[in-house]
């Protein structure tokens, strides 16, 4: 969809731009009429049914400026997005939005400006044929042993024991809890199976049950840790606990019978071989990810990128906000998280700055490669990129693509696919070398290092 907002972009120092935006008069008027209709649904005016007050009457009654202010509240966010899209920039951080106090008269356009950080530009060096360290897949016997132990634990059985509870034992308990003498939600349960030392309950709760035997009753006092769900964080509680059974975990023997039960294989040796294959495949996938990252880092080392501190700080803020948003969806507030980790938000932002700087450098070189190679994903390639997400949501990729195009969001997908193609290009063109060889090259002295000159990433030898 073509944007209704017209823009003029002015570059500023330190990877910032000013976007002068203008919303056409007809778009402003459309939004005013829409706001008036919404307001009219809430108004009671003699002579009109409730919710049926016409926009002209609403405007006369409230005044055009008041209705325009309401229109701005609902429309400005969309106009901002349109302006950023129209300007063709990749914003970083919070915008400084300037909307003049003088509202446009009827028939006049609305102007506003945005000042914001943008993705830095990279001046590419060499990005094809770079020699990058790549390790070989390897599976230690100890890793196979650990996986076998996990399988044993999964197939373990619980047997009733006639002794006091120890760490690692399971207890069958009834409990009833109170805070200030009053029960609270989830404070009572019967025949609950808990494992001592599992960490699923507050540590102090489990500690006070060690040494208990079947038929014993104990009073357990705990203070819930900060950030504990249900609004219980930091509150003291008292539980009356009845221990009904002590159960000991019995692990199966590592033999051919175990191999059959765990994986349907004939012998333990076959099970070990099967685990080794799966671990090697997992390691090969990890190596692919590591190599991609290493190649991209090598391309960054070859490029020139100016990263203003203000821009890095803004991206770090974005990363922290994204993390806090994920935690909020899990029921953990920003305040609770800060108490648990013992850090305020600004400290978290400062700690995220190295990651933010790395992300900005990666994005800058990939965008530069997309431009240098004139990468333009086809519709088939876009469909292929959308297919996994479409399948997860039960939709058709072509339908998703059409919806994105209609909503004016296709450029986001196109840029993402083009960046992926740029990464695949440099990885495909890279020359893997042994890790030891790569590490030896990094330690070599090269002319200019002591003078603080930019390293090229190439091996220096006499005569070059």
C-alpha positions as CSV (number, residue, x, y, z in Angstrom):
1,X,0.0,0.0,0.0
2,X,1.5,3.4,-0.9
3,X,2.1,5.6,2.1
4,X,0.0,8.7,2.6
5,X,2.9,10.4,4.4
6,X,5.5,12.3,2.4
7,X,9.0,12.6,3.8
8,X,12.4,14.4,3.4
9,X,15.4,12.8,5.1
10,X,18.4,14.8,6.4
11,X,21.5,13.0,7.6
12,X,22.9,14.2,10.9
13,X,26.2,13.3,12.7
14,X,26.6,10.1,14.7
15,X,24.4,7.9,12.6
16,X,21.2,10.0,13.2
17,X,18.7,11.4,10.7
18,X,15.9,13.9,10.8
19,X,12.8,13.0,8.9
20,X,10.5,15.8,8.0
21,X,7.1,14.2,7.4
22,X,3.9,15.7,6.0
23,X,0.4,14.1,6.1
24,X,-1.8,15.2,3.2
25,X,-4.9,17.3,4.1
26,X,-7.3,14.6,2.9
27,X,-5.7,12.0,5.2
28,X,-5.9,14.4,8.1
29,X,-9.6,15.1,7.4
30,X,-10.3,11.4,7.0
31,X,-8.8,10.8,10.5
32,X,-10.8,13.8,11.9
33,X,-14.0,12.3,10.6
34,X,-13.1,8.9,12.0
35,X,-12.3,10.4,15.4
36,X,-15.6,12.3,15.4
37,X,-17.6,9.1,14.6
38,X,-15.9,7.4,17.5
39,X,-16.6,10.3,19.9
40,X,-20.2,10.4,18.6
41,X,-20.8,6.8,19.7
42,X,-20.1,8.0,23.3
43,X,-22.1,11.2,23.3
44,X,-25.7,12.0,24.3
45,X,-27.2,14.9,22.4
46,X,-30.9,15.8,22.3
47,X,-32.4,14.9,19.0
48,X,-30.0,12.1,18.2
49,X,-30.1,8.5,19.3
50,X,-27.2,7.4,21.6
51,X,-24.2,6.5,19.6
52,X,-25.6,8.0,16.4
53,X,-24.4,11.6,16.7
54,X,-23.1,12.6,13.2
55,X,-19.4,13.8,12.8
56,X,-20.4,17.4,11.8
57,X,-22.4,17.8,15.0
58,X,-19.6,16.3,17.2
59,X,-17.1,18.7,15.6
60,X,-19.4,21.7,16.2
61,X,-20.1,20.7,19.8
62,X,-16.5,19.8,20.8
63,X,-14.6,22.1,18.4
64,X,-12.4,21.0,15.5
65,X,-9.1,21.3,17.5
66,X,-10.3,18.9,20.2
67,X,-11.4,16.4,17.7
68,X,-8.1,16.8,15.8
69,X,-6.2,16.1,19.0
70,X,-8.2,12.9,19.5
71,X,-7.4,12.0,15.8
72,X,-3.7,12.6,16.5
73,X,-3.7,10.3,19.5
74,X,-5.0,7.4,17.5
75,X,-3.3,8.1,14.1
76,X,0.2,9.5,15.0
77,X,1.7,6.1,15.7
78,X,0.6,4.8,12.3
79,X,1.9,8.0,10.6
80,X,5.2,7.6,12.4
81,X,5.6,4.0,11.0
82,X,4.6,5.2,7.5
83,X,7.1,8.0,7.7
84,X,9.9,5.6,8.7
85,X,9.0,3.2,6.0
86,X,8.7,6.0,3.4
87,X,12.1,7.3,4.4
88,X,13.6,3.9,3.9
89,X,15.7,3.9,7.1
90,X,16.4,1.3,9.8
91,X,15.7,3.0,13.1
92,X,17.7,2.3,16.3
93,X,16.4,3.5,19.7
94,X,13.6,5.8,20.7
95,X,12.6,8.6,18.4
96,X,12.5,12.3,19.3
97,X,9.1,13.3,17.9
98,X,8.2,16.9,17.3
99,X,4.6,17.8,16.5
100,X,4.0,21.6,16.3
101,X,1.5,22.9,18.8
102,X,-0.3,24.9,16.1
103,X,-2.8,22.5,14.6
104,X,-3.5,22.7,10.9
105,X,-6.7,24.4,9.7
106,X,-9.3,22.5,7.7
107,X,-7.9,21.7,4.3
108,X,-4.2,22.0,5.4
109,X,-1.7,19.2,5.8
110,X,-0.1,18.2,9.1
111,X,3.7,18.4,9.4
112,X,5.9,16.8,12.1
113,X,9.5,15.7,12.4
114,X,11.4,12.7,13.7
115,X,15.0,12.6,14.9
116,X,16.3,9.1,15.4
117,X,19.4,6.9,15.3
118,X,19.8,4.7,12.2
119,X,21.7,1.5,11.4
120,X,25.3,2.5,10.8
121,X,26.8,2.2,7.3
122,X,29.7,-0.2,6.7
123,X,32.5,0.5,4.3
124,X,33.2,-3.1,3.1
125,X,36.7,-4.6,2.9
126,X,37.2,-8.0,1.5
127,X,34.3,-10.3,2.2
128,X,34.8,-13.2,-0.3
129,X,37.3,-15.9,0.2
130,X,38.2,-15.1,3.8
131,X,40.1,-17.9,5.7
132,X,38.2,-18.7,8.9
133,X,38.8,-21.3,11.6
134,X,36.4,-24.2,11.7
135,X,36.7,-27.1,14.2
136,X,36.0,-30.7,13.4
137,X,33.1,-32.5,15.1
138,X,34.1,-34.6,18.1
139,X,32.2,-36.6,20.7
140,X,33.9,-37.4,24.0
141,X,33.2,-40.7,25.7
142,X,32.2,-38.6,28.8
143,X,29.4,-37.0,26.8
144,X,28.1,-40.4,25.9
145,X,28.3,-41.5,29.6
146,X,26.3,-38.4,30.6
147,X,23.6,-39.1,28.1
148,X,23.4,-42.7,29.3
149,X,22.9,-41.4,32.9
150,X,20.1,-39.1,31.7
151,X,18.4,-42.1,30.1
152,X,18.9,-44.1,33.3
153,X,17.4,-41.3,35.4
154,X,14.4,-41.1,33.0
155,X,13.7,-44.9,33.4
156,X,14.4,-45.0,37.2
157,X,11.8,-46.4,39.5
158,X,10.8,-45.2,43.0
159,X,10.8,-47.7,45.9
160,X,9.4,-47.1,49.4
161,X,12.3,-46.9,51.9
162,X,12.1,-47.5,55.7
163,X,14.6,-44.8,56.6
164,X,14.9,-41.0,57.0
165,X,14.8,-38.8,53.9
166,X,18.1,-37.8,52.2
167,X,19.0,-35.5,49.4
168,X,17.7,-37.0,46.1
169,X,14.9,-39.0,47.8
170,X,11.3,-38.4,46.9
171,X,8.6,-37.7,49.6
172,X,4.9,-38.2,49.4
173,X,3.4,-35.4,51.6
174,X,0.3,-33.6,52.6
175,X,0.7,-29.9,53.4
176,X,-1.3,-26.9,54.4
177,X,0.2,-23.4,54.4
178,X,-0.8,-20.0,55.9
179,X,0.4,-16.5,55.7
180,X,-0.5,-14.4,58.8
181,X,-2.7,-17.3,59.9
182,X,-4.7,-17.3,56.7
183,X,-4.6,-19.9,53.9
184,X,-3.7,-18.6,50.4
185,X,-4.1,-19.8,46.9
186,X,-2.2,-23.1,46.3
187,X,-1.3,-23.4,50.0
188,X,-2.8,-26.9,50.4
189,X,-2.2,-30.2,48.7
190,X,-2.5,-33.9,49.4
191,X,-0.3,-36.8,48.2
192,X,2.1,-34.4,46.7
193,X,5.3,-36.0,45.4
194,X,8.5,-33.8,45.9
195,X,12.1,-34.5,45.3
196,X,14.6,-33.2,47.8
197,X,17.3,-31.2,46.2
198,X,15.4,-30.7,42.9
199,X,15.1,-26.9,43.5
200,X,11.5,-26.9,42.4
201,X,10.5,-25.7,45.9
202,X,12.1,-22.9,48.0
203,X,15.5,-24.3,49.2
204,X,14.6,-23.7,52.9
205,X,11.4,-25.8,52.5
206,X,13.3,-28.8,51.3
207,X,16.1,-28.3,53.9
208,X,13.6,-28.6,56.7
209,X,12.3,-32.0,55.4
210,X,15.7,-33.7,55.3
211,X,15.9,-36.4,57.9
212,X,12.2,-36.8,58.2
213,X,10.6,-40.3,58.2
214,X,7.3,-41.7,57.2
215,X,4.5,-40.9,59.6
216,X,6.3,-37.8,60.9
217,X,4.8,-34.3,61.0
218,X,6.8,-31.1,60.7
219,X,6.2,-27.4,60.8
220,X,8.1,-25.7,58.0
221,X,8.6,-21.9,57.9
222,X,9.8,-20.3,54.7
223,X,10.0,-16.8,53.2
224,X,9.3,-16.9,49.5
225,X,12.1,-15.5,47.3
226,X,11.6,-12.1,45.6
227,X,9.9,-12.5,42.3
228,X,8.1,-15.7,43.3
229,X,4.8,-16.1,41.3
230,X,1.4,-15.4,42.7
231,X,2.4,-12.2,44.5
232,X,4.1,-14.3,47.2
233,X,7.6,-12.9,46.7
234,X,9.2,-11.8,50.0
235,X,6.3,-13.0,52.2
236,X,6.8,-15.4,55.1
237,X,4.6,-18.5,55.3
238,X,4.2,-21.5,57.6
239,X,3.4,-25.0,56.4
240,X,2.1,-28.0,58.4
241,X,3.6,-31.0,56.6
242,X,2.7,-34.7,57.0
243,X,5.3,-37.1,55.6
244,X,3.4,-40.2,54.3
245,X,6.2,-42.0,52.4
246,X,9.9,-41.8,51.7
247,X,10.8,-43.2,48.3
248,X,14.3,-44.0,46.9
249,X,15.2,-43.7,43.3
250,X,16.5,-47.0,41.8
251,X,18.5,-46.6,38.6
252,X,18.4,-49.5,36.1
253,X,21.6,-51.4,35.3
254,X,23.5,-50.4,32.2
255,X,23.2,-53.6,30.3
256,X,21.6,-55.0,27.1
257,X,18.2,-55.2,28.7
258,X,18.4,-51.4,29.5
259,X,19.4,-50.8,25.8
260,X,16.3,-52.6,24.7
261,X,14.0,-50.8,27.1
262,X,15.5,-47.3,26.5
263,X,15.8,-47.4,22.7
264,X,14.7,-50.7,21.3
265,X,18.3,-51.8,20.5
266,X,19.8,-55.3,21.1
267,X,23.0,-54.3,23.0
268,X,24.4,-51.6,25.2
269,X,27.2,-51.2,22.6
270,X,24.6,-50.4,19.9
271,X,23.0,-47.8,22.3
272,X,26.3,-46.1,22.8
273,X,26.9,-46.0,19.1
274,X,23.4,-44.6,18.5
275,X,24.0,-41.9,21.2
276,X,27.4,-41.1,19.6
277,X,25.8,-40.5,16.2
278,X,23.1,-38.2,17.6
279,X,25.7,-36.2,19.6
280,X,27.9,-35.9,16.5
281,X,25.0,-34.6,14.4
282,X,24.2,-32.1,17.1
283,X,27.8,-31.0,17.2
284,X,27.9,-30.6,13.4
285,X,24.9,-28.3,13.6
286,X,26.6,-26.3,16.4
287,X,29.7,-26.1,14.2
288,X,27.7,-24.7,11.3
289,X,26.3,-21.9,13.6
290,X,29.8,-21.2,15.0
291,X,31.3,-21.0,11.6
292,X,28.6,-18.6,10.3
293,X,29.3,-16.4,13.3
294,X,33.0,-16.6,12.8
295,X,32.8,-15.7,9.1
296,X,30.5,-12.8,9.8
297,X,33.0,-11.5,12.5
298,X,35.8,-11.8,9.9
299,X,33.8,-9.7,7.4
300,X,33.2,-7.1,10.2
301,X,37.0,-7.1,10.9
302,X,37.7,-6.3,7.3
303,X,35.1,-3.5,7.2
304,X,35.1,0.1,8.5
305,X,32.1,0.9,10.7
306,X,31.7,4.0,12.8
307,X,29.7,3.2,16.0
308,X,28.7,6.2,18.1
309,X,28.3,5.4,21.8
310,X,24.8,6.9,21.8
311,X,23.7,4.5,19.1
312,X,25.2,1.5,20.9
313,X,23.4,2.6,24.1
314,X,20.1,2.9,22.2
315,X,20.4,-0.6,20.8
316,X,21.3,-2.0,24.2
317,X,18.1,-0.4,25.6
318,X,16.2,-2.2,22.8
319,X,17.8,-5.5,23.7
320,X,17.0,-5.1,27.4
321,X,13.4,-4.0,26.6
322,X,12.9,-7.1,24.5
323,X,14.2,-9.4,27.3
324,X,11.9,-7.7,29.8
325,X,9.0,-8.1,27.5
326,X,9.6,-11.8,27.2
327,X,9.8,-12.1,31.0
328,X,6.6,-10.1,31.4
329,X,4.8,-12.6,29.2
330,X,6.1,-15.3,31.6
331,X,4.6,-13.4,34.6
332,X,7.9,-11.8,35.8
333,X,7.9,-8.1,36.2
334,X,10.9,-5.9,35.4
335,X,11.0,-4.9,39.1
336,X,11.0,-8.5,40.3
337,X,13.7,-9.4,37.8
338,X,15.8,-6.5,38.9
339,X,15.5,-7.6,42.6
340,X,16.5,-11.2,41.7
341,X,19.6,-10.3,39.7
342,X,20.5,-7.3,42.0
343,X,20.8,-4.9,39.1
344,X,18.8,-1.9,38.0
345,X,17.7,-1.5,34.3
346,X,20.5,1.0,33.5
347,X,23.1,-1.5,34.7
348,X,21.5,-4.2,32.5
349,X,21.7,-1.8,29.6
350,X,25.4,-1.1,30.1
351,X,26.1,-4.8,30.3
352,X,24.2,-5.3,27.0
353,X,26.3,-2.8,25.2
354,X,28.9,-5.2,23.8
355,X,26.2,-7.5,22.4
356,X,24.4,-4.4,21.0
357,X,27.6,-3.2,19.3
358,X,28.2,-6.6,17.8
359,X,24.6,-6.8,16.5
360,X,24.9,-3.3,14.9
361,X,28.2,-4.3,13.2
362,X,26.7,-7.5,11.8
363,X,23.6,-5.7,10.5
364,X,25.7,-3.0,8.9
365,X,28.0,-5.4,6.9
366,X,25.1,-7.6,5.8
367,X,23.2,-4.5,4.6
368,X,26.3,-3.3,2.7
369,X,26.7,-6.8,1.1
370,X,23.1,-6.8,0.0
371,X,23.6,-3.5,-1.7
372,X,27.0,-4.5,-3.2
373,X,25.7,-7.7,-4.6
374,X,22.3,-6.2,-5.5
375,X,20.5,-9.1,-3.7
376,X,16.7,-8.9,-4.4
377,X,14.8,-12.0,-3.2
378,X,12.2,-13.4,-5.6
379,X,8.6,-14.1,-4.5
380,X,9.5,-17.9,-4.5
381,X,12.3,-17.2,-2.1
382,X,10.0,-15.1,0.1
383,X,7.5,-17.9,0.1
384,X,10.2,-20.4,1.1
385,X,11.2,-18.1,4.0
386,X,7.6,-17.7,5.2
387,X,6.7,-21.4,4.9
388,X,7.9,-22.6,8.3
389,X,6.0,-19.9,10.2
390,X,3.0,-20.3,8.0
391,X,2.9,-24.1,8.7
392,X,3.2,-23.5,12.5
393,X,0.2,-21.2,12.4
394,X,-1.8,-23.4,10.0
395,X,-1.8,-20.8,7.2
396,X,-0.8,-20.9,3.6
397,X,2.5,-19.1,2.8
398,X,1.1,-17.5,-0.3
399,X,-1.8,-16.1,1.9
400,X,0.7,-14.8,4.5
401,X,2.7,-13.1,1.7
402,X,-0.3,-11.5,0.2
403,X,-1.4,-10.2,3.6
404,X,2.1,-8.7,4.3
405,X,2.1,-7.0,0.9
406,X,-1.4,-5.6,1.6
407,X,-0.3,-4.3,5.0
408,X,2.8,-2.7,3.6
409,X,5.1,-4.9,5.6
410,X,6.6,-6.9,2.8
411,X,9.9,-4.8,2.9
412,X,10.6,-6.1,6.4
413,X,10.5,-9.7,5.1
414,X,12.4,-8.9,2.0
415,X,15.2,-7.2,4.0
416,X,15.4,-10.2,6.3
417,X,15.6,-12.7,3.5
418,X,18.2,-10.6,1.6
419,X,20.4,-10.4,4.8
420,X,20.2,-14.1,5.1
421,X,21.3,-14.5,1.5
422,X,24.2,-12.2,2.1
423,X,25.3,-14.3,5.1
424,X,25.0,-17.5,3.0
425,X,27.1,-15.9,0.3
426,X,30.0,-15.0,2.6
427,X,29.9,-18.4,4.4
428,X,29.8,-20.2,1.0
429,X,32.8,-18.2,-0.3
430,X,34.8,-18.6,3.0
431,X,37.7,-21.0,3.2
432,X,37.7,-23.1,6.3
433,X,41.1,-23.7,8.0
434,X,42.0,-25.6,11.1
435,X,41.3,-23.9,14.5
436,X,44.9,-24.2,15.6
437,X,46.1,-22.5,12.3
438,X,43.5,-19.7,12.8
439,X,44.6,-19.2,16.4
440,X,48.3,-19.1,15.4
441,X,47.5,-16.4,12.8
442,X,45.7,-14.2,15.4
443,X,48.8,-14.3,17.6
444,X,51.2,-13.1,14.8
445,X,52.5,-9.6,14.9
446,X,51.6,-7.6,11.8
447,X,53.0,-4.2,10.8
448,X,50.8,-1.4,12.1
449,X,49.4,-3.3,15.1
450,X,51.5,-1.3,17.6
451,X,50.3,2.0,15.9
452,X,46.7,1.0,16.5
453,X,46.0,0.7,12.8
454,X,43.0,-1.3,11.6
455,X,43.9,-5.0,11.1
456,X,43.0,-6.4,7.7
457,X,42.7,-10.0,8.9
458,X,45.3,-11.1,6.3
459,X,48.4,-13.0,7.3
460,X,51.5,-10.8,7.0
461,X,54.8,-12.3,5.8
462,X,58.1,-10.7,4.9
463,X,57.9,-9.3,1.4
464,X,54.2,-8.6,1.4
